[in-house]
């Protein structure tokens, strides 16, 4: 029962992060990029709960984020599900509470999500500006690195480590 409540709170935080990302951070950019709080929440959850549950949470958060974004339907669910899965794989090979692990995982996830999003948008008949992509990617990396540690701390508060989590 407590675990279900934790997942509900995590999904509620994802909705709030998507709203903040679409409203407040839409105006404040660095080189045309804004922090991807939803991605950081998914990565942090994957580091906390493993690859299976991380992929499920990432997919669910991606479906929720698809309602708030202008991306094609299903693309966010696929991308965030993959990000949760990959972050969960990192969890199984490292200790996720070290400071460097969320930073490195956030950089890797930002690169993967940025490139996959760009590739999906290029495959669709939608206008995708290719100008200033390097600057936008650098801005996205810097902003995600600024926000990953507070988001990881919040996720650790929502999903505290349990005795059986080390074996899943």
MARBA-3410 file (N, C-alpha, C, O; in Angstrom, 1 decimal):
168
0.8,-1.2,0.0,0.0,0.0,0.0,0.9,1.3,0.0,0.6,2.2,-0.7 ~ 1.9,1.2,0.8,2.8,2.4,0.9,3.5,2.6,-0.5,3.7,3.7,-0.9 ~ 3.9,1.5,-1.1,4.6,1.6,-2.4,3.7,2.2,-3.5,4.1,3.1,-4.2 ~ 2.4,1.8,-3.5,1.4,2.4,-4.4,1.3,3.9,-4.2,1.1,4.7,-5.1 ~ 1.3,4.3,-2.9,1.2,5.7,-2.6,2.4,6.5,-3.1,2.3,7.6,-3.6
3.6,5.9,-3.0,4.8,6.5,-3.4,4.7,6.7,-5.0,5.1,7.7,-5.5 ~ 4.2,5.7,-5.7,4.1,5.8,-7.1,3.1,6.9,-7.5,3.3,7.6,-8.5 ~ 2.0,7.0,-6.8,1.0,8.0,-7.0,1.6,9.4,-6.8,1.4,10.3,-7.6 ~ 2.4,9.6,-5.7,3.0,10.9,-5.5,4.0,11.2,-6.6,4.2,12.3,-7.0 ~ 4.7,10.1,-7.0,5.7,10.3,-8.1,5.0,10.8,-9.4,5.5,11.7,-10.1
3.9,10.2,-9.7,3.1,10.6,-10.9,2.6,12.0,-10.8,2.5,12.8,-11.7 ~ 2.1,12.3,-9.6,1.7,13.7,-9.3,2.8,14.7,-9.5,2.6,15.8,-10.0 ~ 4.0,14.4,-9.0,5.2,15.2,-9.2,5.5,15.3,-10.7,5.9,16.4,-11.1 ~ 5.3,14.3,-11.4,5.5,14.3,-12.9,4.6,15.3,-13.6,5.0,16.0,-14.5 ~ 3.3,15.3,-13.1,2.3,16.2,-13.7,2.7,17.6,-13.4,2.7,18.5,-14.2
3.1,17.9,-12.1,3.6,19.2,-11.7,4.8,19.6,-12.5,5.0,20.8,-12.9 ~ 5.8,18.7,-12.7,7.0,19.0,-13.4,6.6,19.3,-14.9,7.2,20.2,-15.5 ~ 5.7,18.6,-15.5,5.3,18.9,-16.9,4.6,20.2,-17.0,4.8,21.0,-17.9 ~ 3.8,20.6,-16.0,3.2,21.9,-16.0,4.2,23.0,-15.8,4.1,24.0,-16.5 ~ 5.1,22.8,-14.9,6.2,23.8,-14.7,7.1,23.9,-15.9,7.5,25.0,-16.3
7.4,22.8,-16.5,8.2,22.8,-17.7,7.5,23.6,-18.9,8.2,24.3,-19.6 ~ 6.2,23.4,-19.0,5.5,24.0,-20.1,5.1,25.5,-19.8,4.9,26.2,-20.8 ~ 5.1,25.9,-18.5,4.6,27.2,-18.3,5.8,28.1,-17.8,6.2,29.1,-18.5 ~ 6.4,27.8,-16.6,7.4,28.7,-16.1,8.7,28.6,-16.9,9.3,29.6,-17.2 ~ 9.2,27.4,-17.2,10.4,27.2,-17.8,10.3,27.4,-19.3,11.4,27.5,-20.0
9.1,27.6,-19.9,9.0,27.8,-21.3,9.5,29.2,-21.6,10.0,29.5,-22.8 ~ 9.5,30.1,-20.7,10.0,31.5,-20.9,11.4,31.7,-20.6,12.1,32.6,-21.1 ~ 11.9,30.9,-19.7,13.3,31.0,-19.3,14.2,30.0,-19.9,14.1,28.8,-19.6 ~ 15.0,30.4,-20.9,15.7,29.4,-21.7,17.2,29.8,-21.6,17.6,30.9,-21.3 ~ 18.0,28.8,-22.0,19.5,29.0,-22.1,19.8,28.4,-23.5,19.8,27.2,-23.7
20.2,29.3,-24.4,20.5,29.0,-25.8,19.3,28.3,-26.5,19.5,27.4,-27.3 ~ 18.1,28.7,-26.1,16.9,28.1,-26.7,16.4,26.8,-26.0,15.5,26.2,-26.5 ~ 17.1,26.4,-25.0,16.8,25.1,-24.3,16.2,25.4,-22.9,16.5,26.5,-22.4 ~ 15.4,24.5,-22.5,14.9,24.6,-21.1,15.1,23.3,-20.4,15.3,22.3,-21.0 ~ 15.2,23.3,-19.1,15.4,22.0,-18.4,14.3,21.1,-18.6,13.1,21.4,-18.7
14.6,19.8,-18.8,13.7,18.7,-19.0,13.4,18.1,-17.6,14.0,17.0,-17.3 ~ 12.5,18.7,-16.8,12.3,18.2,-15.5,11.6,16.8,-15.5,11.9,16.0,-14.6 ~ 10.8,16.6,-16.5,10.2,15.3,-16.6,11.2,14.2,-16.8,11.1,13.1,-16.2 ~ 12.1,14.4,-17.7,13.2,13.5,-17.9,14.0,13.2,-16.7,14.4,12.1,-16.4 ~ 14.4,14.3,-16.0,15.1,14.2,-14.8,14.4,13.4,-13.7,15.0,12.6,-12.9
13.1,13.5,-13.6,12.3,12.8,-12.7,12.3,11.3,-13.0,12.4,10.4,-12.2 ~ 12.2,11.0,-14.3,12.2,9.6,-14.8,13.6,9.0,-14.6,13.6,7.8,-14.1 ~ 14.6,9.7,-14.9,16.0,9.2,-14.6,16.2,8.9,-13.2,16.8,7.9,-12.8 ~ 15.8,9.8,-12.3,16.0,9.7,-10.9,15.2,8.5,-10.4,15.7,7.7,-9.5 ~ 14.0,8.3,-10.9,13.1,7.2,-10.4,13.7,5.9,-10.9,13.7,4.9,-10.2
14.3,5.9,-12.1,14.9,4.7,-12.6,16.1,4.3,-11.8,16.4,3.1,-11.5 ~ 16.9,5.3,-11.3,18.0,5.0,-10.5,17.6,4.5,-9.1,18.3,3.8,-8.5 ~ 16.4,4.9,-8.7,15.9,4.5,-7.3,15.3,3.1,-7.3,15.4,2.4,-6.4 ~ 14.5,2.8,-8.4,13.7,1.6,-8.3,14.0,0.5,-9.4,13.3,-0.5,-9.4 ~ 15.0,0.7,-10.2,15.4,-0.4,-11.1,14.9,-0.2,-12.5,14.0,0.6,-12.7
15.3,-1.1,-13.4,15.0,-1.0,-14.8,13.6,-1.4,-15.1,13.0,-0.7,-16.0 ~ 13.0,-2.4,-14.5,11.6,-2.8,-14.9,10.6,-1.7,-14.5,9.9,-1.2,-15.3 ~ 10.7,-1.4,-13.2,9.8,-0.3,-12.7,10.1,1.0,-13.3,9.2,1.9,-13.4 ~ 11.4,1.3,-13.5,11.8,2.6,-14.2,11.2,2.7,-15.6,10.8,3.8,-16.0 ~ 11.2,1.6,-16.3,10.6,1.7,-17.7,9.1,1.9,-17.6,8.6,2.6,-18.4
8.4,1.2,-16.6,7.0,1.4,-16.5,6.7,2.9,-16.1,5.8,3.5,-16.7 ~ 7.4,3.4,-15.1,7.2,4.8,-14.6,7.5,5.7,-15.8,6.8,6.7,-16.0 ~ 8.6,5.5,-16.5,8.9,6.3,-17.6,7.9,6.3,-18.7,7.5,7.4,-19.3 ~ 7.3,5.2,-19.0,6.2,5.1,-20.0,5.0,5.8,-19.5,4.4,6.6,-20.3 ~ 4.6,5.6,-18.3,3.4,6.3,-17.7,3.6,7.8,-17.7,2.7,8.6,-18.1
4.8,8.2,-17.3,5.1,9.7,-17.3,5.1,10.2,-18.7,4.7,11.3,-18.9 ~ 5.6,9.4,-19.6,5.7,9.9,-21.0,4.3,10.0,-21.6,4.0,11.0,-22.4 ~ 3.4,9.1,-21.2,2.0,9.3,-21.7,1.4,10.5,-21.1,0.7,11.3,-21.8 ~ 1.6,10.8,-19.8,1.1,12.0,-19.2,1.7,13.2,-19.8,1.0,14.2,-20.1 ~ 3.0,13.2,-20.1,3.7,14.3,-20.7,3.2,14.6,-22.1,3.2,15.7,-22.6
2.8,13.5,-22.8,2.3,13.6,-24.1,1.1,14.5,-24.2,0.8,15.2,-25.2 ~ 0.3,14.5,-23.1,-0.9,15.4,-23.1,-0.5,16.8,-22.9,-1.3,17.7,-23.4 ~ 0.6,17.1,-22.3,1.0,18.5,-22.1,1.9,19.1,-23.1,2.2,20.3,-23.2 ~ 2.5,18.3,-24.0,3.5,18.8,-24.9,2.9,18.8,-26.4,1.8,18.3,-26.6 ~ 3.7,19.3,-27.3,3.3,19.4,-28.7,3.9,18.2,-29.5,3.8,18.2,-30.7
4.6,17.3,-28.8,5.3,16.2,-29.5,4.2,15.2,-30.0,3.1,15.2,-29.5 ~ 4.5,14.4,-31.0,3.6,13.4,-31.5,3.2,12.5,-30.4,4.0,12.1,-29.5 ~ 2.0,12.0,-30.5,1.5,11.1,-29.5,2.3,9.8,-29.5,2.5,9.2,-30.5 ~ 2.7,9.4,-28.3,3.4,8.1,-28.2,4.9,8.3,-28.2,5.6,7.4,-27.6 ~ 5.4,9.3,-28.8,6.9,9.5,-28.8,7.5,9.8,-27.5,8.5,9.2,-27.1
6.8,10.6,-26.7,7.3,10.9,-25.3,7.2,9.6,-24.5,8.1,9.4,-23.6 ~ 6.2,8.8,-24.6,6.1,7.6,-23.8,7.2,6.6,-24.2,7.8,6.0,-23.3 ~ 7.5,6.5,-25.4,8.6,5.6,-25.9,10.0,6.1,-25.3,10.8,5.4,-24.8 ~ 10.2,7.4,-25.5,11.5,8.0,-25.1,11.7,7.9,-23.6,12.8,7.6,-23.1 ~ 10.7,8.4,-22.9,10.8,8.4,-21.4,10.8,7.0,-20.8,11.5,6.7,-19.8
10.1,6.0,-21.4,10.2,4.6,-21.0,11.6,4.1,-21.2,12.1,3.4,-20.3 ~ 12.2,4.4,-22.3,13.6,4.0,-22.6,14.6,4.6,-21.6,15.5,4.0,-21.1 ~ 14.3,5.9,-21.3,15.2,6.6,-20.3,15.1,6.0,-18.9,16.1,5.8,-18.3 ~ 13.9,5.6,-18.5,13.7,5.0,-17.2,14.4,3.6,-17.2,15.0,3.2,-16.2 ~ 14.3,2.9,-18.3,14.9,1.6,-18.4,16.4,1.7,-18.3,17.1,0.9,-17.6
17.0,2.6,-19.1,18.5,2.8,-19.1,19.0,3.2,-17.7,20.0,2.8,-17.3 ~ 18.2,4.1,-17.1,18.7,4.6,-15.8,18.6,3.5,-14.8,19.4,3.4,-13.9 ~ 17.6,2.6,-14.9,17.5,1.4,-14.0,18.6,0.5,-14.2,19.1,-0.2,-13.3 ~ 19.1,0.3,-15.5,20.3,-0.5,-15.7,21.5,0.1,-15.1,22.4,-0.7,-14.6 ~ 21.6,1.4,-15.0,22.8,2.0,-14.3,22.7,1.7,-12.9,23.7,1.5,-12.2
21.5,1.7,-12.3,21.3,1.4,-10.9,21.8,0.0,-10.5,22.4,-0.1,-9.4 ~ 21.6,-0.9,-11.4,22.1,-2.3,-11.1,23.6,-2.4,-11.1,24.1,-3.4,-10.7 ~ 24.3,-1.5,-11.7,25.7,-1.6,-11.8,26.5,-0.6,-10.9,27.7,-0.6,-10.8 ~ 25.8,0.3,-10.3,26.4,1.3,-9.4,25.6,1.6,-8.2,24.6,0.9,-8.0 ~ 26.2,2.4,-7.3,25.4,2.8,-6.2,24.8,4.2,-6.5,25.5,5.2,-6.6
23.4,4.2,-6.6,22.7,5.4,-7.1,22.8,6.6,-6.3,22.4,7.7,-6.7 ~ 23.2,6.5,-5.0,23.2,7.7,-4.1,24.5,8.5,-4.2,24.7,9.5,-3.5 ~ 25.5,8.0,-4.9,26.7,8.8,-5.1,26.4,10.0,-5.9,25.5,9.9,-6.8 ~ 27.0,11.1,-5.7,26.7,12.3,-6.4,27.0,12.3,-7.9,26.2,12.9,-8.6 ~ 28.0,11.6,-8.2,28.4,11.5,-9.7,27.4,10.7,-10.5,27.2,11.0,-11.7
26.8,9.7,-9.9,25.9,8.8,-10.7,24.7,9.5,-11.3,24.5,9.4,-12.5 ~ 23.9,10.3,-10.5,22.8,11.0,-11.2,23.3,12.0,-12.2,22.6,12.3,-13.2 ~ 24.5,12.7,-12.0,25.0,13.6,-12.9,25.3,12.9,-14.3,24.9,13.4,-15.3 ~ 26.0,11.8,-14.2,26.4,11.1,-15.4,25.2,10.5,-16.1,25.1,10.6,-17.3 ~ 24.3,10.0,-15.3,23.1,9.4,-15.9,22.2,10.5,-16.6,21.6,10.3,-17.6
22.1,11.7,-16.0,21.4,12.8,-16.6,22.0,13.2,-17.9,21.3,13.6,-18.8 ~ 23.3,13.3,-17.9,24.0,13.7,-19.2,23.7,12.6,-20.3,23.3,13.0,-21.4 ~ 23.9,11.4,-19.9,23.6,10.3,-20.9,22.1,10.3,-21.4,21.9,10.2,-22.6 ~ 21.2,10.5,-20.4,19.8,10.5,-20.8,19.4,11.7,-21.6,18.6,11.6,-22.5 ~ 20.0,12.8,-21.3,19.7,14.0,-22.1,20.2,13.9,-23.5,19.5,14.3,-24.4
21.4,13.3,-23.7,21.9,13.1,-25.0,21.0,12.1,-25.8,20.6,12.4,-27.0 ~ 20.6,11.0,-25.2,19.8,10.0,-25.8,18.4,10.6,-26.2,17.9,10.4,-27.3 ~ 17.8,11.3,-25.2,16.4,11.8,-25.5,16.5,12.9,-26.5,15.6,13.0,-27.4 ~ 17.5,13.8,-26.4,17.6,14.9,-27.4,17.8,14.3,-28.8,17.1,14.8,-29.8 ~ 18.6,13.3,-29.0,18.9,12.8,-30.3,17.7,12.0,-30.8,17.3,12.1,-32.0
17.1,11.2,-29.9,15.9,10.4,-30.4,14.7,11.3,-30.7,14.0,11.1,-31.7 ~ 14.5,12.4,-29.9,13.4,13.3,-30.2,13.7,14.0,-31.6,12.8,14.2,-32.4 ~ 14.9,14.4,-31.8,15.2,15.1,-33.1,15.0,14.1,-34.2,14.5,14.5,-35.3 ~ 15.5,12.9,-34.0,15.3,11.9,-35.1,13.9,11.6,-35.4,13.5,11.4,-36.6 ~ 13.0,11.4,-34.4,11.6,11.2,-34.6,10.9,12.3,-35.3,10.1,12.1,-36.2
11.3,13.5,-34.8,10.7,14.7,-35.5,11.1,14.9,-36.9,10.4,15.4,-37.7 ~ 12.4,14.5,-37.2,12.8,14.6,-38.6,12.1,13.5,-39.5,11.9,13.8,-40.6 ~ 11.8,12.4,-38.9,11.1,11.3,-39.7,9.7,11.7,-40.0,9.2,11.2,-41.0 ~ 9.1,12.5,-39.2,7.7,13.0,-39.5,7.7,14.2,-40.4,8.7,14.9,-40.4 ~ 6.6,14.4,-41.1,6.6,15.6,-41.9,6.2,16.9,-41.1,5.3,17.6,-41.5
7.0,17.1,-40.1,6.9,18.3,-39.3,8.1,19.2,-39.5,9.2,18.7,-39.7 ~ 7.9,20.5,-39.4,9.1,21.4,-39.5,10.0,21.3,-38.3,9.5,21.6,-37.2 ~ 11.2,20.9,-38.5,12.2,20.8,-37.4,13.4,21.6,-37.8,14.1,21.3,-38.7 ~ 13.6,22.8,-37.1,14.7,23.6,-37.4,16.0,23.0,-36.9,16.1,22.6,-35.7 ~ 17.0,22.8,-37.8,18.2,22.2,-37.5,19.3,23.3,-37.1,20.4,22.9,-36.7
18.9,24.5,-37.1,19.9,25.6,-36.8,20.1,25.7,-35.3,19.1,25.5,-34.5 ~ 21.3,25.9,-34.9,21.6,26.1,-33.5,21.4,24.8,-32.6,21.2,25.0,-31.4 ~ 21.5,23.7,-33.2,21.2,22.4,-32.5,22.3,22.2,-31.4,22.0,21.7,-30.3 ~ 23.5,22.5,-31.8,24.6,22.3,-30.8,24.5,23.2,-29.6,24.7,22.8,-28.5 ~ 24.1,24.5,-29.8,23.9,25.4,-28.7,22.8,25.0,-27.9,22.8,25.0,-26.6
21.7,24.5,-28.5,20.5,24.1,-27.8,20.8,22.8,-26.9,20.4,22.7,-25.8 ~ 21.6,21.9,-27.5,22.0,20.7,-26.8,22.9,21.1,-25.6,22.7,20.5,-24.5 ~ 23.8,22.0,-25.8,24.6,22.4,-24.6,23.8,23.1,-23.6,24.1,22.9,-22.4 ~ 22.9,23.9,-23.9,22.0,24.6,-23.0,21.2,23.6,-22.2,21.0,23.7,-21.0 ~ 20.7,22.6,-22.9,19.9,21.5,-22.3,20.8,20.7,-21.3,20.3,20.4,-20.2
22.0,20.4,-21.7,22.9,19.7,-20.8,23.2,20.5,-19.5,23.1,19.9,-18.4 ~ 23.5,21.8,-19.7,23.8,22.6,-18.5,22.6,22.7,-17.6,22.7,22.6,-16.4 ~ 21.4,23.0,-18.1,20.2,23.1,-17.3,19.9,21.8,-16.6,19.5,21.8,-15.4 ~ 20.0,20.7,-17.3,19.7,19.4,-16.6,20.7,19.1,-15.6,20.3,18.5,-14.5 ~ 21.9,19.5,-15.7,22.9,19.2,-14.7,22.6,20.1,-13.5,22.9,19.7,-12.3
22.1,21.3,-13.7,21.8,22.2,-12.5,20.6,21.6,-11.7,20.6,21.7,-10.5 ~ 19.6,21.0,-12.4,18.4,20.5,-11.7,18.4,19.1,-11.3,17.5,18.7,-10.6 ~ 19.4,18.3,-11.7,19.3,16.8,-11.4,19.4,16.5,-9.9,18.7,15.7,-9.4 ~ 20.3,17.2,-9.2,20.5,16.9,-7.8,19.3,17.2,-7.0,18.9,16.4,-6.1 ~ 18.6,18.4,-7.1,17.4,18.6,-6.4,16.3,17.6,-6.7,15.5,17.2,-5.9
16.2,17.3,-8.0,15.2,16.3,-8.4,15.5,14.9,-7.9,14.6,14.2,-7.4 ~ 16.8,14.6,-7.8,17.2,13.3,-7.3,16.9,13.2,-5.8,16.5,12.2,-5.3 ~ 17.1,14.3,-5.1,16.8,14.4,-3.7,15.3,14.2,-3.4,14.9,13.5,-2.5 ~ 14.5,14.9,-4.3,13.0,14.8,-4.1,12.6,13.4,-4.4,11.7,12.9,-3.7 ~ 13.1,12.7,-5.4,12.8,11.4,-5.7,13.2,10.4,-4.6,12.5,9.5,-4.3
14.3,10.7,-4.0,14.7,9.9,-2.8,13.8,10.0,-1.6,13.6,9.1,-0.8 ~ 13.2,11.2,-1.5,12.2,11.4,-0.4,10.9,10.7,-0.7,10.3,10.1,0.1 ~ 10.5,10.7,-2.0,9.3,10.0,-2.4,9.5,8.5,-2.4,8.6,7.8,-1.9 ~ 10.6,8.0,-2.9,10.8,6.6,-3.0,12.0,6.2,-2.2,13.1,6.0,-2.7 ~ 11.8,6.2,-0.9,13.0,5.8,0.0,13.5,4.4,-0.2,12.7,3.5,-0.6
14.7,4.1,0.0,15.2,2.8,-0.3,14.6,1.8,0.7,14.4,2.1,1.9 ~ 14.3,0.7,0.2,13.7,-0.4,1.0,14.7,-1.6,1.1,15.6,-1.7,0.3 ~ 14.5,-2.4,2.1,15.4,-3.5,2.3,15.5,-4.4,1.0,16.6,-4.9,0.6 ~ 14.3,-4.7,0.4,14.3,-5.6,-0.7,14.7,-5.0,-2.0,14.8,-5.7,-3.0 ~ 14.8,-3.7,-2.1,15.2,-3.0,-3.3,16.6,-3.4,-3.8,16.8,-3.3,-5.0
17.5,-3.8,-2.9,18.8,-4.1,-3.4,18.9,-5.4,-4.1,19.9,-5.7,-4.8 ~ 17.8,-6.2,-4.1,17.8,-7.5,-4.8,17.0,-7.5,-6.0,16.9,-8.5,-6.7 ~ 16.3,-6.4,-6.4,15.4,-6.4,-7.5,16.1,-5.9,-8.8,15.5,-5.9,-9.8
END
